[in-house]
Amino acid sequence: MRIEKHPILKFEKKEEIFFTFEGERVQGYQGDTIASALHALGIKTLSFSIKRHRPRGFYCAIGNCASCNMIVNGTPNVRTCITMLEKDMVVERQQDKGVVR
């Protein structure tokens, strides 16, 4: 899911960053946001709507909506589209209003 070849742009290889998503060790790259790293891994459902529990993914990608809210290192309601990926982060999908149980 990651663009590697483009007729005009060049994509330099960045340092790999390992983090945990839903209990599984996965990788992204330096410069990724959490949401872009997950999207590149083929993970498109980031959270679920509060009332009907429908899947949510990228929507605005600039931090204005709540579609990408996830629990990061135990903190709910983190906007993962604008939060940079860091080594050893623990990321979980969010249900409801982000109440950590």
For each residue, the residues with C-beta under 8 A, 3 or more apart:
1: 39 40 41 42
2: 40
3: 6 11
4: 11
5: 11
6: 3 9 10 11
7:
8:
9: 6
10: 6
11: 3 4 5 6
12:
13: 29
14: 29 30 31 32
15: 29 30
16: 27 28 29 30
17: 27 28 29 30 32 37 85 86 87
18: 25 26 27 87 88
19: 25 26 27 28 34 37 85 86 87 88 89 90 91
20: 23 24 25 26 88 89 90 91
21: 24 26 38 41 43 91 92
22: 91 92 93
23: 20
24: 20 21
25: 18 19 20
26: 18 19 20 21 37 41
27: 16 17 18 19 37 41
28: 16 17 19 32 34 36 37 38 40 41 85
29: 13 14 15 16 17 32 37 85
30: 14 15 16 17 85
31: 14 84
32: 14 17 28 29 36 37 40 84 85
33: 36 37 80 81 82 83 84 85
34: 19 28 37 38 70 72 78 80 81 83 84 85 89 91
35: 38 39 46 58 61 68 80 81 83
36: 28 32 33 39 40 81
37: 17 19 26 27 28 29 32 33 34 40 41 85
38: 21 28 34 35 41 43 44 46 80 91
39: 1 35 36 42 43 44 57 58
40: 1 2 28 32 36 37
41: 1 21 26 27 28 37 38
42: 1 39
43: 21 38 39 46
44: 38 39 55 57 58
45: 48 55 56 57 93
46: 35 38 43 56 57 58 67 68 69 70 80 93
47: 55 56 66 67 68 69 70 93 94 95
48: 45 53 54 55 56 93 94 95
49: 52 53 54 56
50: 53 96 97
51:
52: 49
53: 48 49 50 95
54: 48 49
55: 44 45 47 48
56: 45 46 47 48 49 59 67 68
57: 39 44 45 46 67 68
58: 35 39 44 46 61 67 68 81
59: 56 65 67 68
60: 63 64 65 67 81
61: 35 58 68 81
62: 81 82
63: 60 79 81 82
64: 60
65: 59 60 68
66: 47 69 77 79
67: 46 47 56 57 58 59 60
68: 35 46 47 56 57 58 59 61 65 79 80 81
69: 46 47 66 76 77 78 79 80 94 98
70: 34 46 47 78 80 91 92 93 94
71: 74 75 76 78 91 92 93 94 98 100
72: 34 75 78 80 83 89 90 91 92
73: 89 90
74: 71 90 100
75: 71 72 78
76: 69 71 94 97 98 99 100
77: 66 69 94 97 98
78: 34 69 70 71 72 75 83
79: 63 66 68 69 82 83
80: 33 34 35 38 46 68 69 70 72 83 91
81: 33 34 35 36 58 60 61 62 63 68
82: 33 62 63 79
83: 33 34 35 72 78 79 80
84: 31 32 33 34
85: 17 19 28 29 30 32 33 34 37 89
86: 17 19 89
87: 17 18 19
88: 18 19 20
89: 19 20 34 72 73 85 86
90: 19 20 72 73 74
91: 19 20 21 22 34 38 70 71 72 80
92: 21 22 70 71 72
93: 22 45 46 47 48 70 71
94: 47 48 69 70 71 76 77 98
95: 47 48 53
96: 50 99
97: 50 76 77
98: 69 71 76 77 94
99: 76 96
100: 71 74 76
101:
